[in-house]
């Protein structure tokens, strides 16, 4: 999937390093890796209904033609008008509509400008989003979405082709390079996530494929209701991005300084009991999100800042629903 120099120039390099902000050249290069990704794995319910003939499901089934009925044909597909006119049973044949809108909802807020190992969470989120965008281009689908960071929301109407993917990458780079202090919280991560999902519910028509990428901190009860409503009409995937320090605290022998933008936090040495409670709180939140995903048949995967984004995106596409 070669890109012309003019297309490359549409994405401007961030001031920060590629460990703290998305690197445009890297996001563009992920087009090659995206070709190795599997398509969206159909759910068991869809397979039982016979709604899939390809890895990525289309908007529906388009009428192709009618032919004389053969033993074993589904009686629900009978062409009753042609059967009545000719006096012999005929069956309707359908083909899958392959094109579908693909939406990416990516959290690039201040909470994502954090990382103690590997890179910042927003860098991994941008890599995952780029892989999914290029996969949509390769599959002939339209790509769009909402990038949000605190009070900042950028909305992209789904469009076809490489230029649509480059447009999305440009937003990932521009917002992902912003200093955390410059992003208004506007009520916090939760309200930002709810606003994005609420807006997406108005944009995503039935049959759309939606991927939500972030650390899950904004997924409160209100956001959960929006996700549940989206899932009634759309296929949904959730990719949670975490730094290892968020999962468990190391055993410190001296205070550890952690900087986020202009803010600096000092982590004091904790007792083993305190570290255990910290790990348990994280595990409890992740377990709650996993239960929610199972209940609503949402594909779920996790991406660490130390892992390869390709493997986690692949796991998301393979995840059961």
C-alpha positions as protocol buffer text, in pm:
chain_id: "A"
residue {
  index: 1
  type: UNK
  ca { x: 0 y: 0 z: 0 }
}
residue {
  index: 2
  type: UNK
  ca { x: 239 y: 268 z: -127 }
}
residue {
  index: 3
  type: UNK
  ca { x: 183 y: 629 z: -24 }
}
residue {
  index: 4
  type: UNK
  ca { x: 284 y: 924 z: -238 }
}
residue {
  index: 5
  type: UNK
  ca { x: 513 y: 1193 z: -87 }
}
residue {
  index: 6
  type: UNK
  ca { x: 224 y: 1440 z: -110 }
}
residue {
  index: 7
  type: UNK
  ca { x: 14 y: 1215 z: 112 }
}
residue {
  index: 8
  type: UNK
  ca { x: 299 y: 1181 z: 360 }
}
residue {
  index: 9
  type: UNK
  ca { x: 323 y: 1559 z: 385 }
}
residue {
  index: 10
  type: UNK
  ca { x: -36 y: 1577 z: 508 }
}
residue {
  index: 11
  type: UNK
  ca { x: 72 y: 1444 z: 848 }
}
residue {
  index: 12
  type: UNK
  ca { x: 303 y: 1675 z: 1038 }
}
residue {
  index: 13
  type: UNK
  ca { x: 561 y: 1540 z: 1279 }
}
residue {
  index: 14
  type: UNK
  ca { x: 500 y: 1611 z: 1648 }
}
residue {
  index: 15
  type: UNK
  ca { x: 748 y: 1803 z: 1858 }
}
residue {
  index: 16
  type: UNK
  ca { x: 767 y: 1527 z: 2120 }
}
residue {
  index: 17
  type: UNK
  ca { x: 947 y: 1199 z: 2070 }
}
residue {
  index: 18
  type: UNK
  ca { x: 779 y: 888 z: 1934 }
}
residue {
  index: 19
  type: UNK
  ca { x: 767 y: 748 z: 2288 }
}
residue {
  index: 20
  type: UNK
  ca { x: 551 y: 1034 z: 2415 }
}
residue {
  index: 21
  type: UNK
  ca { x: 351 y: 1127 z: 2104 }
}
residue {
  index: 22
  type: UNK
  ca { x: 240 y: 941 z: 1788 }
}
residue {
  index: 23
  type: UNK
  ca { x: 502 y: 930 z: 1513 }
}
residue {
  index: 24
  type: UNK
  ca { x: 344 y: 999 z: 1170 }
}
residue {
  index: 25
  type: UNK
  ca { x: 596 y: 794 z: 974 }
}
residue {
  index: 26
  type: UNK
  ca { x: 537 y: 496 z: 1200 }
}
residue {
  index: 27
  type: UNK
  ca { x: 159 y: 523 z: 1171 }
}
residue {
  index: 28
  type: UNK
  ca { x: 183 y: 533 z: 792 }
}
residue {
  index: 29
  type: UNK
  ca { x: 421 y: 236 z: 785 }
}
residue {
  index: 30
  type: UNK
  ca { x: 166 y: 29 z: 977 }
}
residue {
  index: 31
  type: UNK
  ca { x: -30 y: 0 z: 652 }
}
residue {
  index: 32
  type: UNK
  ca { x: 194 y: -293 z: 563 }
}
residue {
  index: 33
  type: UNK
  ca { x: 138 y: -474 z: 892 }
}
residue {
  index: 34
  type: UNK
  ca { x: -239 y: -420 z: 869 }
}
residue {
  index: 35
  type: UNK
  ca { x: -253 y: -646 z: 565 }
}
residue {
  index: 36
  type: UNK
  ca { x: -159 y: -939 z: 790 }
}
residue {
  index: 37
  type: UNK
  ca { x: -445 y: -875 z: 1031 }
}
residue {
  index: 38
  type: UNK
  ca { x: -737 y: -1111 z: 1018 }
}
residue {
  index: 39
  type: UNK
  ca { x: -1080 y: -973 z: 937 }
}
residue {
  index: 40
  type: UNK
  ca { x: -1346 y: -902 z: 1199 }
}
residue {
  index: 41
  type: UNK
  ca { x: -1434 y: -1239 z: 1351 }
}
residue {
  index: 42
  type: UNK
  ca { x: -1808 y: -1310 z: 1312 }
}
residue {
  index: 43
  type: UNK
  ca { x: -2003 y: -1386 z: 1626 }
}
residue {
  index: 44
  type: UNK
  ca { x: -2144 y: -1738 z: 1679 }
}
residue {
  index: 45
  type: UNK
  ca { x: -2499 y: -1601 z: 1648 }
}
residue {
  index: 46
  type: UNK
  ca { x: -2417 y: -1456 z: 1306 }
}
residue {
  index: 47
  type: UNK
  ca { x: -2254 y: -1780 z: 1189 }
}
residue {
  index: 48
  type: UNK
  ca { x: -2561 y: -1981 z: 1289 }
}
residue {
  index: 49
  type: UNK
  ca { x: -2780 y: -1748 z: 1087 }
}
residue {
  index: 50
  type: UNK
  ca { x: -2549 y: -1774 z: 788 }
}
residue {
  index: 51
  type: UNK
  ca { x: -2502 y: -1399 z: 771 }
}
residue {
  index: 52
  type: UNK
  ca { x: -2128 y: -1416 z: 693 }
}
residue {
  index: 53
  type: UNK
  ca { x: -1945 y: -1523 z: 383 }
}
residue {
  index: 54
  type: UNK
  ca { x: -1639 y: -1308 z: 449 }
}
residue {
  index: 55
  type: UNK
  ca { x: -1437 y: -1208 z: 759 }
}
residue {
  index: 56
  type: UNK
  ca { x: -1581 y: -856 z: 764 }
}
residue {
  index: 57
  type: UNK
  ca { x: -1958 y: -840 z: 770 }
}
residue {
  index: 58
  type: UNK
  ca { x: -2130 y: -603 z: 530 }
}
residue {
  index: 59
  type: UNK
  ca { x: -2432 y: -383 z: 599 }
}
residue {
  index: 60
  type: UNK
  ca { x: -2667 y: -660 z: 500 }
}
residue {
  index: 61
  type: UNK
  ca { x: -2759 y: -899 z: 222 }
}
residue {
  index: 62
  type: UNK
  ca { x: -2827 y: -759 z: -126 }
}
residue {
  index: 63
  type: UNK
  ca { x: -3066 y: -939 z: -363 }
}
residue {
  index: 64
  type: UNK
  ca { x: -2877 y: -1090 z: -657 }
}
residue {
  index: 65
  type: UNK
  ca { x: -3118 y: -1312 z: -856 }
}
residue {
  index: 66
  type: UNK
  ca { x: -3375 y: -1591 z: -832 }
}
residue {
  index: 67
  type: UNK
  ca { x: -3338 y: -1949 z: -953 }
}
residue {
  index: 68
  type: UNK
  ca { x: -3552 y: -2267 z: -941 }
}
residue {
  index: 69
  type: UNK
  ca { x: -3580 y: -2417 z: -594 }
}
residue {
  index: 70
  type: UNK
  ca { x: -3337 y: -2699 z: -514 }
}
residue {
  index: 71
  type: UNK
  ca { x: -3355 y: -2954 z: -234 }
}
residue {
  index: 72
  type: UNK
  ca { x: -3191 y: -2813 z: 78 }
}
residue {
  index: 73
  type: UNK
  ca { x: -3264 y: -2447 z: 1 }
}
residue {
  index: 74
  type: UNK
  ca { x: -3389 y: -2238 z: 292 }
}
residue {
  index: 75
  type: UNK
  ca { x: -3765 y: -2204 z: 254 }
}
residue {
  index: 76
  type: UNK
  ca { x: -3742 y: -1859 z: 410 }
}
residue {
  index: 77
  type: UNK
  ca { x: -3565 y: -1744 z: 92 }
}
residue {
  index: 78
  type: UNK
  ca { x: -3847 y: -1847 z: -142 }
}
residue {
  index: 79
  type: UNK
  ca { x: -3936 y: -1589 z: -405 }
}
residue {
  index: 80
  type: UNK
  ca { x: -4310 y: -1602 z: -356 }
}
residue {
  index: 81
  type: UNK
  ca { x: -4399 y: -1362 z: -636 }
}
residue {
  index: 82
  type: UNK
  ca { x: -4197 y: -1552 z: -896 }
}
residue {
  index: 83
  type: UNK
  ca { x: -4324 y: -1884 z: -760 }
}
residue {
  index: 84
  type: UNK
  ca { x: -4686 y: -1768 z: -797 }
}
residue {
  index: 85
  type: UNK
  ca { x: -4630 y: -1631 z: -1147 }
}
residue {
  index: 86
  type: UNK
  ca { x: -4447 y: -1937 z: -1286 }
}
residue {
  index: 87
  type: UNK
  ca { x: -4621 y: -2204 z: -1081 }
}
residue {
  index: 88
  type: UNK
  ca { x: -4287 y: -2353 z: -972 }
}
residue {
  index: 89
  type: UNK
  ca { x: -4092 y: -2272 z: -652 }
}
residue {
  index: 90
  type: UNK
  ca { x: -3801 y: -2032 z: -693 }
}
residue {
  index: 91
  type: UNK
  ca { x: -3537 y: -1928 z: -441 }
}
residue {
  index: 92
  type: UNK
  ca { x: -3386 y: -1582 z: -395 }
}
residue {
  index: 93
  type: UNK
  ca { x: -3007 y: -1558 z: -398 }
}
residue {
  index: 94
  type: UNK
  ca { x: -2827 y: -1285 z: -208 }
}
residue {
  index: 95
  type: UNK
  ca { x: -2477 y: -1150 z: -196 }
}
residue {
  index: 96
  type: UNK
  ca { x: -2313 y: -977 z: 94 }
}
residue {
  index: 97
  type: UNK
  ca { x: -2272 y: -602 z: 88 }
}
residue {
  index: 98
  type: UNK
  ca { x: -1904 y: -576 z: 176 }
}
residue {
  index: 99
  type: UNK
  ca { x: -1867 y: -206 z: 235 }
}
residue {
  index: 100
  type: UNK
  ca { x: -1949 y: -86 z: 584 }
}
residue {
  index: 101
  type: UNK
  ca { x: -1868 y: 217 z: 797 }
}
residue {
  index: 102
  type: UNK
  ca { x: -1587 y: 161 z: 1049 }
}
residue {
  index: 103
  type: UNK
  ca { x: -1571 y: 405 z: 1340 }
}
residue {
  index: 104
  type: UNK
  ca { x: -1277 y: 453 z: 1576 }
}
residue {
  index: 105
  type: UNK
  ca { x: -1338 y: 625 z: 1909 }
}
residue {
  index: 106
  type: UNK
  ca { x: -993 y: 708 z: 2046 }
}
residue {
  index: 107
  type: UNK
  ca { x: -920 y: 863 z: 2387 }
}
residue {
  index: 108
  type: UNK
  ca { x: -613 y: 1088 z: 2365 }
}
residue {
  index: 109
  type: UNK
  ca { x: -683 y: 1287 z: 2680 }
}
residue {
  index: 110
  type: UNK
  ca { x: -445 y: 1385 z: 2959 }
}
residue {
  index: 111
  type: UNK
  ca { x: -486 y: 1044 z: 3122 }
}
residue {
  index: 112
  type: UNK
  ca { x: -339 y: 886 z: 2808 }
}
residue {
  index: 113
  type: UNK
  ca { x: -26 y: 1105 z: 2822 }
}
residue {
  index: 114
  type: UNK
  ca { x: 130 y: 867 z: 3070 }
}
residue {
  index: 115
  type: UNK
  ca { x: 379 y: 585 z: 3051 }
}
residue {
  index: 116
  type: UNK
  ca { x: 656 y: 449 z: 3271 }
}
residue {
  index: 117
  type: UNK
  ca { x: 767 y: 172 z: 3037 }
}
residue {
  index: 118
  type: UNK
  ca { x: 773 y: 146 z: 2659 }
}
residue {
  index: 119
  type: UNK
  ca { x: 579 y: 459 z: 2560 }
}
residue {
  index: 120
  type: UNK
  ca { x: 285 y: 676 z: 2653 }
}
residue {
  index: 121
  type: UNK
  ca { x: -57 y: 517 z: 2639 }
}
residue {
  index: 122
  type: UNK
  ca { x: -165 y: 762 z: 2369 }
}
residue {
  index: 123
  type: UNK
  ca { x: 114 y: 637 z: 2143 }
}
residue {
  index: 124
  type: UNK
  ca { x: -13 y: 280 z: 2170 }
}
residue {
  index: 125
  type: UNK
  ca { x: -371 y: 395 z: 2117 }
}
residue {
  index: 126
  type: UNK
  ca { x: -266 y: 575 z: 1798 }
}
residue {
  index: 127
  type: UNK
  ca { x: -80 y: 268 z: 1673 }
}
residue {
  index: 128
  type: UNK
  ca { x: -382 y: 46 z: 1730 }
}
residue {
  index: 129
  type: UNK
  ca { x: -612 y: 298 z: 1563 }
}
residue {
  index: 130
  type: UNK
  ca { x: -379 y: 322 z: 1263 }
}
residue {
  index: 131
  type: UNK
  ca { x: -374 y: -56 z: 1221 }
}
residue {
  index: 132
  type: UNK
  ca { x: -753 y: -73 z: 1227 }
}
residue {
  index: 133
  type: UNK
  ca { x: -783 y: 221 z: 988 }
}
residue {
  index: 134
  type: UNK
  ca { x: -549 y: 62 z: 733 }
}
residue {
  index: 135
  type: UNK
  ca { x: -730 y: -269 z: 770 }
}
residue {
  index: 136
  type: UNK
  ca { x: -1057 y: -96 z: 688 }
}
residue {
  index: 137
  type: UNK
  ca { x: -898 y: 60 z: 379 }
}
residue {
  index: 138
  type: UNK
  ca { x: -766 y: -276 z: 264 }
}
residue {
  index: 139
  type: UNK
  ca { x: -1110 y: -432 z: 316 }
}
residue {
  index: 140
  type: UNK
  ca { x: -1280 y: -165 z: 106 }
}
residue {
  index: 141
  type: UNK
  ca { x: -1470 y: -20 z: 402 }
}
residue {
  index: 142
  type: UNK
  ca { x: -1517 y: 343 z: 495 }
}
residue {
  index: 143
  type: UNK
  ca { x: -1321 y: 477 z: 793 }
}
residue {
  index: 144
  type: UNK
  ca { x: -1414 y: 758 z: 1030 }
}
residue {
  index: 145
  type: UNK
  ca { x: -1444 y: 823 z: 1400 }
}
residue {
  index: 146
  type: UNK
  ca { x: -1412 y: 1056 z: 1693 }
}
residue {
  index: 147
  type: UNK
  ca { x: -1082 y: 1154 z: 1855 }
}
residue {
  index: 148
  type: UNK
  ca { x: -1135 y: 1309 z: 2197 }
}
residue {
  index: 149
  type: UNK
  ca { x: -905 y: 1461 z: 2456 }
}
residue {
  index: 150
  type: UNK
  ca { x: -1065 y: 1625 z: 2755 }
}
residue {
  index: 151
  type: UNK
  ca { x: -1292 y: 1896 z: 2613 }
}
residue {
  index: 152
  type: UNK
  ca { x: -1153 y: 1854 z: 2259 }
}
residue {
  index: 153
  type: UNK
  ca { x: -1352 y: 1641 z: 2012 }
}
residue {
  index: 154
  type: UNK
  ca { x: -1263 y: 1587 z: 1646 }
}
residue {
  index: 155
  type: UNK
  ca { x: -1525 y: 1413 z: 1438 }
}
residue {
  index: 156
  type: UNK
  ca { x: -1450 y: 1241 z: 1107 }
}
residue {
  index: 157
  type: UNK
  ca { x: -1732 y: 1128 z: 880 }
}
residue {
  index: 158
  type: UNK
  ca { x: -1655 y: 785 z: 730 }
}
residue {
  index: 159
  type: UNK
  ca { x: -1494 y: 797 z: 386 }
}
residue {
  index: 160
  type: UNK
  ca { x: -1319 y: 552 z: 158 }
}
residue {
  index: 161
  type: UNK
  ca { x: -956 y: 504 z: 66 }
}
residue {
  index: 162
  type: UNK
  ca { x: -608 y: 598 z: 175 }
}
residue {
  index: 163
  type: UNK
  ca { x: -684 y: 968 z: 198 }
}
residue {
  index: 164
  type: UNK
  ca { x: -952 y: 893 z: 458 }
}
residue {
  index: 165
  type: UNK
  ca { x: -700 y: 694 z: 662 }
}
residue {
  index: 166
  type: UNK
  ca { x: -444 y: 974 z: 631 }
}
residue {
  index: 167
  type: UNK
  ca { x: -704 y: 1223 z: 751 }
}
residue {
  index: 168
  type: UNK
  ca { x: -759 y: 1012 z: 1061 }
}
residue {
  index: 169
  type: UNK
  ca { x: -385 y: 970 z: 1118 }
}
residue {
  index: 170
  type: UNK
  ca { x: -339 y: 1346 z: 1098 }
}
residue {
  index: 171
  type: UNK
  ca { x: -586 y: 1393 z: 1383 }
}
residue {
  index: 172
  type: UNK
  ca { x: -417 y: 1124 z: 1589 }
}
residue {
  index: 173
  type: UNK
  ca { x: -82 y: 1298 z: 1546 }
}
residue {
  index: 174
  type: UNK
  ca { x: -205 y: 1653 z: 1608 }
}
residue {
  index: 175
  type: UNK
  ca { x: -410 y: 1572 z: 1918 }
}
residue {
  index: 176
  type: UNK
  ca { x: -165 y: 1309 z: 2040 }
}
residue {
  index: 177
  type: UNK
  ca { x: 122 y: 1559 z: 2034 }
}
residue {
  index: 178
  type: UNK
  ca { x: -61 y: 1820 z: 2243 }
}
residue {
  index: 179
  type: UNK
  ca { x: 76 y: 1896 z: 2587 }
}
residue {
  index: 180
  type: UNK
  ca { x: -148 y: 1740 z: 2856 }
}
residue {
  index: 181
  type: UNK
  ca { x: -185 y: 2078 z: 3028 }
}
residue {
  index: 182
  type: UNK
  ca { x: -334 y: 2229 z: 2710 }
}
residue {
  index: 183
  type: UNK
  ca { x: -624 y: 1984 z: 2707 }
}
residue {
  index: 184
  type: UNK
  ca { x: -919 y: 2102 z: 2910 }
}
residue {
  index: 185
  type: UNK
  ca { x: -1063 y: 1828 z: 3129 }
}
residue {
  index: 186
  type: UNK
  ca { x: -1417 y: 1965 z: 3073 }
}
residue {
  index: 187
  type: UNK
  ca { x: -1554 y: 1757 z: 3357 }
}
residue {
  index: 188
  type: UNK
  ca { x: -1307 y: 1470 z: 3342 }
}
residue {
  index: 189
  type: UNK
  ca { x: -1237 y: 1160 z: 3138 }
}
residue {
  index: 190
  type: UNK
  ca { x: -1580 y: 1012 z: 3196 }
}
residue {
  index: 191
  type: UNK
  ca { x: -1773 y: 1307 z: 3054 }
}
residue {
  index: 192
  type: UNK
  ca { x: -1541 y: 1321 z: 2752 }
}
residue {
  index: 193
  type: UNK
  ca { x: -1601 y: 953 z: 2680 }
}
residue {
  index: 194
  type: UNK
  ca { x: -1977 y: 987 z: 2725 }
}
residue {
  index: 195
  type: UNK
  ca { x: -1988 y: 1285 z: 2490 }
}
residue {
  index: 196
  type: UNK
  ca { x: -1799 y: 1091 z: 2222 }
}
residue {
  index: 197
  type: UNK
  ca { x: -2017 y: 781 z: 2251 }
}
residue {
  index: 198
  type: UNK
  ca { x: -2338 y: 983 z: 2261 }
}
residue {
  index: 199
  type: UNK
  ca { x: -2239 y: 1163 z: 1944 }
}
residue {
  index: 200
  type: UNK
  ca { x: -2138 y: 836 z: 1781 }
}
residue {
  index: 201
  type: UNK
  ca { x: -2480 y: 688 z: 1851 }
}
residue {
  index: 202
  type: UNK
  ca { x: -2623 y: 955 z: 1622 }
}
residue {
  index: 203
  type: UNK
  ca { x: -2363 y: 893 z: 1352 }
}
residue {
  index: 204
  type: UNK
  ca { x: -2329 y: 513 z: 1340 }
}
residue {
  index: 205
  type: UNK
  ca { x: -2606 y: 355 z: 1141 }
}
residue {
  index: 206
  type: UNK
  ca { x: -2705 y: -10 z: 1193 }
}
residue {
  index: 207
  type: UNK
  ca { x: -2437 y: -254 z: 1084 }
}
residue {
  index: 208
  type: UNK
  ca { x: -2145 y: -21 z: 1153 }
}
residue {
  index: 209
  type: UNK
  ca { x: -1827 y: -155 z: 1308 }
}
residue {
  index: 210
  type: UNK
  ca { x: -1711 y: 44 z: 1611 }
}
residue {
  index: 211
  type: UNK
  ca { x: -1379 y: 22 z: 1797 }
}
residue {
  index: 212
  type: UNK
  ca { x: -1335 y: 209 z: 2126 }
}
residue {
  index: 213
  type: UNK
  ca { x: -971 y: 260 z: 2226 }
}
residue {
  index: 214
  type: UNK
  ca { x: -858 y: 404 z: 2560 }
}
residue {
  index: 215
  type: UNK
  ca { x: -761 y: 310 z: 2914 }
}
residue {
  index: 216
  type: UNK
  ca { x: -1119 y: 258 z: 3030 }
}
residue {
  index: 217
  type: UNK
  ca { x: -1110 y: 529 z: 3294 }
}
residue {
  index: 218
  type: UNK
  ca { x: -1393 y: 712 z: 3122 }
}
residue {
  index: 219
  type: UNK
  ca { x: -1616 y: 405 z: 3105 }
}
residue {
  index: 220
  type: UNK
  ca { x: -1851 y: 484 z: 3392 }
}
residue {
  index: 221
  type: UNK
  ca { x: -2217 y: 386 z: 3416 }
}
residue {
  index: 222
  type: UNK
  ca { x: -2325 y: 661 z: 3177 }
}
residue {
  index: 223
  type: UNK
  ca { x: -2070 y: 551 z: 2917 }
}
residue {
  index: 224
  type: UNK
  ca { x: -2179 y: 191 z: 2969 }
}
residue {
  index: 225
  type: UNK
  ca { x: -2536 y: 282 z: 2879 }
}
residue {
  index: 226
  type: UNK
  ca { x: -2415 y: 447 z: 2559 }
}
residue {
  index: 227
  type: UNK
  ca { x: -2209 y: 139 z: 2470 }
}
residue {
  index: 228
  type: UNK
  ca { x: -2503 y: -91 z: 2536 }
}
residue {
  index: 229
  type: UNK
  ca { x: -2723 y: 119 z: 2307 }
}
residue {
  index: 230
  type: UNK
  ca { x: -2456 y: 117 z: 2036 }
}
residue {
  index: 231
  type: UNK
  ca { x: -2423 y: -260 z: 2060 }
}
residue {
  index: 232
  type: UNK
  ca { x: -2792 y: -308 z: 1983 }
}
residue {
  index: 233
  type: UNK
  ca { x: -2728 y: -207 z: 1621 }
}
residue {
  index: 234
  type: UNK
  ca { x: -2350 y: -218 z: 1568 }
}
residue {
  index: 235
  type: UNK
  ca { x: -2058 y: -458 z: 1606 }
}
residue {
  index: 236
  type: UNK
  ca { x: -1840 y: -333 z: 1890 }
}
residue {
  index: 237
  type: UNK
  ca { x: -1480 y: -386 z: 2002 }
}
residue {
  index: 238
  type: UNK
  ca { x: -1309 y: -242 z: 2311 }
}
residue {
  index: 239
  type: UNK
  ca { x: -930 y: -212 z: 2340 }
}
residue {
  index: 240
  type: UNK
  ca { x: -797 y: -113 z: 2683 }
}
residue {
  index: 241
  type: UNK
  ca { x: -451 y: 48 z: 2694 }
}
residue {
  index: 242
  type: UNK
  ca { x: -255 y: 24 z: 3019 }
}
residue {
  index: 243
  type: UNK
  ca { x: 86 y: 103 z: 3160 }
}
residue {
  index: 244
  type: UNK
  ca { x: 238 y: -171 z: 3383 }
}
residue {
  index: 245
  type: UNK
  ca { x: 249 y: 75 z: 3675 }
}
residue {
  index: 246
  type: UNK
  ca { x: -130 y: 98 z: 3666 }
}
residue {
  index: 247
  type: UNK
  ca { x: -161 y: -276 z: 3714 }
}
residue {
  index: 248
  type: UNK
  ca { x: 71 y: -313 z: 4012 }
}
residue {
  index: 249
  type: UNK
  ca { x: 316 y: -96 z: 4204 }
}
residue {
  index: 250
  type: UNK
  ca { x: 678 y: -198 z: 4237 }
}
residue {
  index: 251
  type: UNK
  ca { x: 839 y: -250 z: 4574 }
}
residue {
  index: 252
  type: UNK
  ca { x: 1013 y: 86 z: 4625 }
}
residue {
  index: 253
  type: UNK
  ca { x: 1307 y: 147 z: 4853 }
}
residue {
  index: 254
  type: UNK
  ca { x: 1295 y: 524 z: 4797 }
}
residue {
  index: 255
  type: UNK
  ca { x: 1033 y: 771 z: 4664 }
}
residue {
  index: 256
  type: UNK
  ca { x: 965 y: 758 z: 4289 }
}
residue {
  index: 257
  type: UNK
  ca { x: 894 y: 1079 z: 4097 }
}
residue {
  index: 258
  type: UNK
  ca { x: 639 y: 1057 z: 3814 }
}
residue {
  index: 259
  type: UNK
  ca { x: 578 y: 1352 z: 3581 }
}
residue {
  index: 260
  type: UNK
  ca { x: 265 y: 1418 z: 3375 }
}
residue {
  index: 261
  type: UNK
  ca { x: 291 y: 1742 z: 3181 }
}
residue {
  index: 262
  type: UNK
  ca { x: 387 y: 2013 z: 3430 }
}
residue {
  index: 263
  type: UNK
  ca { x: 257 y: 1808 z: 3722 }
}
residue {
  index: 264
  type: UNK
  ca { x: 487 y: 1592 z: 3924 }
}
residue {
  index: 265
  type: UNK
  ca { x: 374 y: 1317 z: 4160 }
}
residue {
  index: 266
  type: UNK
  ca { x: 583 y: 1143 z: 4421 }
}
residue {
  index: 267
  type: UNK
  ca { x: 517 y: 775 z: 4492 }
}
residue {
  index: 268
  type: UNK
  ca { x: 632 y: 688 z: 4839 }
}
residue {
  index: 269
  type: UNK
  ca { x: 733 y: 334 z: 4936 }
}
residue {
  index: 270
  type: UNK
  ca { x: 424 y: 134 z: 5032 }
}
residue {
  index: 271
  type: UNK
  ca { x: 366 y: -166 z: 5249 }
}
residue {
  index: 272
  type: UNK
  ca { x: 296 y: -499 z: 5086 }
}
residue {
  index: 273
  type: UNK
  ca { x: -65 y: -473 z: 5203 }
}
residue {
  index: 274
  type: UNK
  ca { x: -108 y: -134 z: 5036 }
}
residue {
  index: 275
  type: UNK
  ca { x: 42 y: -263 z: 4710 }
}
residue {
  index: 276
  type: UNK
  ca { x: -193 y: -561 z: 4723 }
}
residue {
  index: 277
  type: UNK
  ca { x: -496 y: -335 z: 4766 }
}
residue {
  index: 278
  type: UNK
  ca { x: -377 y: -123 z: 4472 }
}
residue {
  index: 279
  type: UNK
  ca { x: -347 y: -430 z: 4247 }
}
residue {
  index: 280
  type: UNK
  ca { x: -683 y: -562 z: 4362 }
}
residue {
  index: 281
  type: UNK
  ca { x: -859 y: -235 z: 4278 }
}
residue {
  index: 282
  type: UNK
  ca { x: -722 y: -246 z: 3925 }
}
residue {
  index: 283
  type: UNK
  ca { x: -811 y: -614 z: 3884 }
}
residue {
  index: 284
  type: UNK
  ca { x: -1163 y: -549 z: 4013 }
}
residue {
  index: 285
  type: UNK
  ca { x: -1219 y: -270 z: 3762 }
}
residue {
  index: 286
  type: UNK
  ca { x: -1089 y: -484 z: 3476 }
}
residue {
  index: 287
  type: UNK
  ca { x: -1308 y: -775 z: 3583 }
}
residue {
  index: 288
  type: UNK
  ca { x: -1610 y: -546 z: 3587 }
}
residue {
  index: 289
  type: UNK
  ca { x: -1537 y: -430 z: 3232 }
}
residue {
  index: 290
  type: UNK
  ca { x: -1488 y: -791 z: 3121 }
}
residue {
  index: 291
  type: UNK
  ca { x: -1829 y: -887 z: 3265 }
}
residue {
  index: 292
  type: UNK
  ca { x: -1988 y: -593 z: 3090 }
}
residue {
  index: 293
  type: UNK
  ca { x: -1827 y: -695 z: 2759 }
}
residue {
  index: 294
  type: UNK
  ca { x: -1950 y: -1054 z: 2792 }
}
residue {
  index: 295
  type: UNK
  ca { x: -2300 y: -945 z: 2886 }
}
residue {
  index: 296
  type: UNK
  ca { x: -2330 y: -721 z: 2580 }
}
residue {
  index: 297
  type: UNK
  ca { x: -2127 y: -938 z: 2341 }
}
residue {
  index: 298
  type: UNK
  ca { x: -1849 y: -681 z: 2298 }
}
residue {
  index: 299
  type: UNK
  ca { x: -1506 y: -798 z: 2184 }
}
residue {
  index: 300
  type: UNK
  ca { x: -1243 y: -705 z: 2442 }
}
residue {
  index: 301
  type: UNK
  ca { x: -863 y: -701 z: 2446 }
}
residue {
  index: 302
  type: UNK
  ca { x: -583 y: -531 z: 2639 }
}
residue {
  index: 303
  type: UNK
  ca { x: -277 y: -346 z: 2508 }
}
residue {
  index: 304
  type: UNK
  ca { x: 17 y: -273 z: 2738 }
}
residue {
  index: 305
  type: UNK
  ca { x: 259 y: 12 z: 2669 }
}
residue {
  index: 306
  type: UNK
  ca { x: 535 y: -250 z: 2656 }
}
residue {
  index: 307
  type: UNK
  ca { x: 358 y: -479 z: 2405 }
}
residue {
  index: 308
  type: UNK
  ca { x: 328 y: -482 z: 2027 }
}
residue {
  index: 309
  type: UNK
  ca { x: 12 y: -310 z: 1912 }
}
residue {
  index: 310
  type: UNK
  ca { x: -30 y: -557 z: 1624 }
}
residue {
  index: 311
  type: UNK
  ca { x: -66 y: -855 z: 1857 }
}
residue {
  index: 312
  type: UNK
  ca { x: -327 y: -685 z: 2075 }
}
residue {
  index: 313
  type: UNK
  ca { x: -529 y: -568 z: 1775 }
}
residue {
  index: 314
  type: UNK
  ca { x: -515 y: -920 z: 1637 }
}
residue {
  index: 315
  type: UNK
  ca { x: -638 y: -1051 z: 1973 }
}
residue {
  index: 316
  type: UNK
  ca { x: -924 y: -799 z: 1962 }
}
residue {
  index: 317
  type: UNK
  ca { x: -1031 y: -919 z: 1619 }
}
residue {
  index: 318
  type: UNK
  ca { x: -1024 y: -1279 z: 1742 }
}
residue {
  index: 319
  type: UNK
  ca { x: -1201 y: -1208 z: 2069 }
}
residue {
  index: 320
  type: UNK
  ca { x: -1534 y: -1389 z: 2122 }
}
residue {
  index: 321
  type: UNK
  ca { x: -1862 y: -1202 z: 2149 }
}
